[in-house]
């Protein structure tokens, strides 16, 4: 199971492999890959409260589990839908799609300059129990990932081999950003079990229940 294309949006921990000097499995040479990673380097990172780190991690993995094949840029709004084949991130708003909308609208998603994602959920989301259940499954997958991680850093999607190219690059950038925020916040090295007891996580669970 992988980060993308699953009901939870969260897969098992993936080990960081050695870099292949001849390129990567997508057929892209090493130089373009390194250029992409440099372009996605977080522009700014800052200390964050535990609740913010958990929220950024959880929401960002939801976006990165979506299907998209374009390069995303910071400070631009994208639109998350639940299509028939899973989550889908689009450049097109619901009003622009009209009747051709790929599925129920979930949220506006914006990439921050630190390579984490923020989301504004649709006000209509609570009227669709099936969608609420899908989001709950994602949250449960997130909790499962934390529960088996020795530290939060171990749970980060540093390398998810089965992700498409764009999502894989974004996941690496997200991991770099959150690792830096953990260090700056004095939260590095805490076990997954400790994070499961944070008040911020309980508030996330409460928010999910309210929806």
Secondary structure in CASP SS format (residue, H / E / C, confidence):
PFRMAT SS
TARGET T0000
AUTHOR 0000-0000-0000
METHOD secondary structure of the structure
MODEL  1
X C 1.00
X C 1.00
X C 1.00
X C 1.00
X C 1.00
X C 1.00
X C 1.00
X C 1.00
X C 1.00
X C 1.00
X C 1.00
X C 1.00
X C 1.00
X C 1.00
X C 1.00
X C 1.00
X C 1.00
X C 1.00
X C 1.00
X C 1.00
X C 1.00
X C 1.00
X C 1.00
X C 1.00
X C 1.00
X C 1.00
X C 1.00
X C 1.00
X C 1.00
X H 1.00
X H 1.00
X H 1.00
X H 1.00
X H 1.00
X H 1.00
X H 1.00
X H 1.00
X H 1.00
X H 1.00
X C 1.00
X C 1.00
X C 1.00
X C 1.00
X C 1.00
X C 1.00
X C 1.00
X C 1.00
X C 1.00
X C 1.00
X H 1.00
X H 1.00
X H 1.00
X H 1.00
X H 1.00
X H 1.00
X H 1.00
X H 1.00
X H 1.00
X H 1.00
X H 1.00
X H 1.00
X H 1.00
X H 1.00
X H 1.00
X C 1.00
X C 1.00
X E 1.00
X C 1.00
X C 1.00
X C 1.00
X C 1.00
X C 1.00
X C 1.00
X C 1.00
X C 1.00
X C 1.00
X E 1.00
X E 1.00
X E 1.00
X E 1.00
X E 1.00
X E 1.00
X E 1.00
X C 1.00
X C 1.00
X E 1.00
X E 1.00
X E 1.00
X E 1.00
X E 1.00
X C 1.00
X C 1.00
X C 1.00
X H 1.00
X H 1.00
X H 1.00
X H 1.00
X H 1.00
X H 1.00
X H 1.00
X C 1.00
X C 1.00
X E 1.00
X E 1.00
X E 1.00
X E 1.00
X E 1.00
X E 1.00
X E 1.00
X E 1.00
X E 1.00
X C 1.00
X C 1.00
X C 1.00
X C 1.00
X C 1.00
X E 1.00
X E 1.00
X E 1.00
X E 1.00
X E 1.00
X C 1.00
X C 1.00
X C 1.00
X H 1.00
X H 1.00
X H 1.00
X C 1.00
X H 1.00
X H 1.00
X H 1.00
X H 1.00
X H 1.00
X H 1.00
X H 1.00
X H 1.00
X H 1.00
X H 1.00
X H 1.00
X H 1.00
X H 1.00
X H 1.00
X H 1.00
X H 1.00
X H 1.00
X H 1.00
X H 1.00
X C 1.00
X C 1.00
X C 1.00
X C 1.00
X H 1.00
X H 1.00
X H 1.00
X H 1.00
X C 1.00
X C 1.00
X C 1.00
X C 1.00
X C 1.00
X C 1.00
X C 1.00
X C 1.00
X C 1.00
X H 1.00
X H 1.00
X H 1.00
X H 1.00
X H 1.00
X H 1.00
X H 1.00
X H 1.00
X H 1.00
X H 1.00
X H 1.00
X H 1.00
X H 1.00
X H 1.00
X H 1.00
X H 1.00
X H 1.00
X H 1.00
X H 1.00
X H 1.00
X C 1.00
X C 1.00
X C 1.00
X C 1.00
X C 1.00
X C 1.00
X C 1.00
X H 1.00
X H 1.00
X H 1.00
X H 1.00
X H 1.00
X C 1.00
X C 1.00
X H 1.00
X H 1.00
X H 1.00
X H 1.00
X H 1.00
X H 1.00
X H 1.00
X H 1.00
X H 1.00
X H 1.00
X H 1.00
X H 1.00
X C 1.00
END
